Amino acid sequence: MRCTAQEIYNKLLNDDKILDLKGQIKFYLGDVDIIVRQKDVVGNIIQEWLQGWLDKRGIEYVLSENTQMPPDFYLNPDNMTTGLLEGKAFNRSASPGFDIADFRMYEEEIIDKPYMLDVDYLIFGYDMSDEGIVTIKDLWIKKVWEITRCMQNWALNLQVKQGVVHKIRPGVWYSTQRVSFPMFTCLEDFISAVEETVYQNPKTHNEAASWKNSFLASYKRHYGIQLVIPRWSDIVGKYRS
């Protein structure tokens, strides 16, 4: 059976009623078994659970061979440019702690494969009680620009260590409070932020002059659409108060 990412989201939410389910993580070694109560392992296990759930429901997929980049699953084995699904999970009592992707790899990937921008992120917000009971508090399906934002000194929210850019990090897209850095509202603004980050990042700065044109040409070849990308300086006021 083939399903879209939206259909998988609907099945989890409406058919399986995942928000009402309770789980537990057990570990066996020799004659000792324990119930795991460490929250930081839950995210990886839920991502593995998602693959088990797809198998159990007979939903077709092909696993990605590149674990460093989205997507995790290709839901259309006949066309690896559509039906792209990435599973993410985080402790709902804290801010999202997962990475979107390595920035350098991502800015190169979306030029070669612009359809990677169409990945659907299926995101589990989980909780674990003191007794080790795992519940799913929220489930979302989002595009990358709906879960990313800028930060004070960069056009994207990034993990930066000693001045070196590493990972693209998500924002808190579900916050009901007024935030200083709202999520991007469209693909074009997200691409503008990527282009600005290519310019800001010392390791990609030399690519900045041609990056946008290369991306636009690749996107048009694939989709037949000429995107219009705003300059970051023209939109930064929307995303940084």
C-alpha positions as CSV (number, residue, x, y, z in Angstrom):
1,M,0.0,0.0,0.0
2,R,1.3,3.5,-0.9
3,C,0.5,6.5,1.3
4,T,1.5,10.1,1.2
5,A,3.0,11.8,4.2
6,Q,-0.3,13.5,4.9
7,E,-2.1,10.2,4.8
8,I,0.4,8.7,7.2
9,Y,-0.1,11.6,9.6
10,N,-3.9,11.2,9.3
11,K,-3.6,7.4,10.0
12,L,-1.5,7.9,13.1
13,L,-3.7,10.6,14.4
14,N,-7.2,9.4,13.5
15,D,-7.0,5.6,13.0
16,D,-4.4,4.7,15.5
17,K,-5.2,7.6,17.8
18,I,-1.5,7.9,18.7
19,L,-2.2,10.8,21.2
20,D,-4.1,8.3,23.4
21,L,-1.5,5.5,23.3
22,K,1.0,4.7,26.0
23,G,4.4,3.0,25.5
24,Q,7.4,1.8,27.5
25,I,11.0,1.1,26.6
26,K,12.5,-2.1,28.0
27,F,16.1,-3.4,27.9
28,Y,17.1,-7.0,28.4
29,L,20.7,-8.2,29.0
30,G,21.2,-11.7,30.5
31,D,18.7,-12.3,33.2
32,V,18.3,-8.6,34.0
33,D,15.6,-6.4,32.4
34,I,14.9,-2.8,33.1
35,I,12.4,-0.1,32.1
36,V,14.3,2.8,30.5
37,R,13.6,6.1,32.1
38,Q,16.2,8.3,30.3
39,K,14.3,10.8,28.1
40,D,17.2,11.5,25.8
41,V,16.9,8.0,24.1
42,V,13.2,8.2,23.4
43,G,13.5,10.3,20.2
44,N,15.7,7.9,18.4
45,I,13.5,5.0,19.5
46,I,10.4,6.7,18.2
47,Q,12.1,7.3,14.9
48,E,12.8,3.5,14.7
49,W,9.3,2.8,15.9
50,L,8.0,4.8,12.9
51,Q,9.7,2.3,10.5
52,G,8.2,-0.6,12.4
53,W,4.8,1.1,12.2
54,L,5.1,1.5,8.4
55,D,6.0,-2.2,8.1
56,K,3.1,-3.3,10.4
57,R,0.6,-1.3,8.3
58,G,2.1,-2.6,5.0
59,I,3.0,0.9,3.8
60,E,5.6,0.9,1.0
61,Y,8.8,2.8,1.4
62,V,12.5,2.8,0.6
63,L,15.0,3.7,3.3
64,S,17.4,6.5,2.6
65,E,21.1,5.4,2.4
66,N,22.2,8.8,3.6
67,T,21.5,9.1,7.3
68,Q,23.0,12.5,7.5
69,M,20.4,14.2,5.3
70,P,16.6,14.2,5.0
71,P,14.5,12.3,4.1
72,D,14.4,9.0,6.1
73,F,11.8,7.4,3.8
74,Y,11.0,7.5,0.1
75,L,7.3,6.8,0.0
76,N,7.1,6.4,-3.8
77,P,9.7,3.8,-4.8
78,D,8.9,4.5,-8.5
79,N,9.9,8.2,-8.2
80,M,12.5,9.1,-5.6
81,T,11.8,12.8,-6.1
82,T,8.3,12.7,-4.5
83,G,6.8,11.4,-1.3
84,L,9.8,12.3,0.9
85,L,9.3,11.7,4.6
86,E,11.6,12.6,7.5
87,G,10.7,11.5,11.0
88,K,11.7,13.6,14.0
89,A,10.9,13.4,17.7
90,F,11.7,15.6,20.7
91,N,10.9,15.9,24.4
92,R,7.7,18.1,24.4
93,S,8.6,19.5,27.8
94,A,11.7,21.1,26.3
95,S,12.5,23.0,23.1
96,P,13.0,20.9,19.9
97,G,16.5,19.5,20.2
98,F,16.9,17.8,16.8
99,D,18.9,18.9,13.8
100,I,17.4,19.8,10.5
101,A,20.6,19.0,8.6
102,D,24.3,19.9,8.3
103,F,24.2,23.4,6.7
104,R,27.0,22.9,4.2
105,M,25.5,19.6,3.0
106,Y,22.0,21.1,2.8
107,E,22.9,24.2,0.8
108,E,24.7,22.0,-1.7
109,E,22.0,19.3,-1.7
110,I,19.1,21.7,-2.6
111,I,21.0,22.9,-5.6
112,D,21.5,19.3,-6.9
113,K,18.1,18.1,-5.7
114,P,15.7,21.0,-5.3
115,Y,12.9,18.5,-4.6
116,M,14.5,18.0,-1.1
117,L,12.8,21.2,-0.2
118,D,9.5,19.3,-0.5
119,V,10.4,16.9,2.3
120,D,7.5,16.4,4.8
121,Y,8.7,16.4,8.4
122,L,6.6,14.2,10.6
123,I,7.4,15.4,14.1
124,F,6.5,13.6,17.4
125,G,6.4,15.6,20.6
126,Y,6.7,13.0,23.4
127,D,6.6,12.9,27.2
128,M,8.0,10.3,29.6
129,S,6.7,9.9,33.1
130,D,8.9,9.1,36.1
131,E,7.7,5.5,35.7
132,G,9.0,5.4,32.1
133,I,5.6,5.7,30.4
134,V,6.0,7.3,27.0
135,T,3.1,9.3,25.5
136,I,2.8,11.4,22.4
137,K,1.6,14.9,23.3
138,D,1.6,16.4,19.8
139,L,2.1,15.3,16.2
140,W,2.8,17.6,13.4
141,I,3.5,17.5,9.7
142,K,5.5,20.4,8.4
143,K,7.7,21.7,5.6
144,V,11.2,22.9,6.4
145,W,10.4,26.6,6.3
146,E,7.5,26.1,8.8
147,I,9.9,24.9,11.5
148,T,12.9,27.1,10.9
149,R,13.7,30.7,11.7
150,C,16.6,33.2,11.9
151,M,18.7,34.1,15.0
152,Q,20.3,37.2,16.3
153,N,23.4,37.2,14.1
154,W,22.5,34.7,11.4
155,A,19.8,34.5,8.8
156,L,19.2,30.9,9.9
157,N,19.0,29.3,13.4
158,L,22.3,27.5,13.5
159,Q,24.6,25.5,15.7
160,V,27.8,27.5,15.6
161,K,30.9,26.3,17.4
162,Q,34.0,28.6,17.6
163,G,32.7,30.5,14.6
164,V,32.2,27.4,12.5
165,V,28.6,26.7,11.2
166,H,27.4,23.2,11.8
167,K,23.7,22.3,11.9
168,I,20.5,24.0,11.0
169,R,18.3,23.9,14.1
170,P,14.5,24.2,14.3
171,G,12.6,27.0,16.1
172,V,9.6,26.5,18.4
173,W,7.0,26.6,15.7
174,Y,4.1,25.7,18.2
175,S,4.7,28.5,20.6
176,T,1.6,30.6,21.4
177,Q,3.7,33.4,22.8
178,R,5.0,36.4,20.8
179,V,8.5,35.4,19.8
180,S,11.5,37.5,18.7
181,F,12.2,35.2,15.8
182,P,9.0,33.8,14.1
183,M,9.1,30.9,11.7
184,F,9.5,31.6,8.0
185,T,6.2,32.0,6.2
186,C,7.1,30.7,2.8
187,L,9.7,28.8,0.8
188,E,11.0,31.9,-0.9
189,D,11.9,33.6,2.4
190,F,13.6,30.4,3.7
191,I,15.7,30.3,0.5
192,S,16.6,34.0,1.0
193,A,17.8,33.1,4.5
194,V,19.9,30.1,3.1
195,E,21.5,32.4,0.5
196,E,22.3,35.0,3.2
197,T,23.8,32.3,5.4
198,V,25.9,31.1,2.5
199,Y,27.2,34.7,2.3
200,Q,27.7,35.0,6.1
201,N,29.5,31.7,6.5
202,P,33.2,32.0,6.0
203,K,33.4,28.5,4.5
204,T,30.8,29.2,1.9
205,H,31.2,32.9,1.4
206,N,33.0,32.5,-1.9
207,E,30.0,30.6,-3.3
208,A,27.6,33.4,-2.5
209,A,27.8,35.3,-5.7
210,S,26.5,32.4,-7.8
211,W,24.6,30.3,-5.2
212,K,21.1,31.8,-5.9
213,N,21.4,31.7,-9.6
214,S,22.5,28.0,-9.5
215,F,19.6,27.2,-7.2
216,L,17.0,29.0,-9.3
217,A,18.2,27.4,-12.5
218,S,18.1,23.9,-10.9
219,Y,14.6,24.6,-9.4
220,K,13.2,25.7,-12.8
221,R,14.7,22.7,-14.5
222,H,12.9,20.4,-12.1
223,Y,9.6,22.2,-11.5
224,G,9.3,24.5,-14.5
225,I,8.8,27.4,-12.1
226,Q,10.8,30.5,-11.9
227,L,11.0,31.4,-8.2
228,V,11.4,35.0,-7.1
229,I,13.7,35.1,-4.1
230,P,13.7,38.4,-2.0
231,R,16.9,39.9,-0.7
232,W,17.4,39.1,3.0
233,S,17.8,42.8,3.8
234,D,14.3,43.4,2.4
235,I,12.6,40.8,4.7
236,V,14.8,40.6,7.8
237,G,12.3,42.9,9.6
238,K,9.6,40.3,9.3
239,Y,11.7,37.8,11.2
240,R,13.9,39.7,13.6
241,S,12.3,42.1,16.0
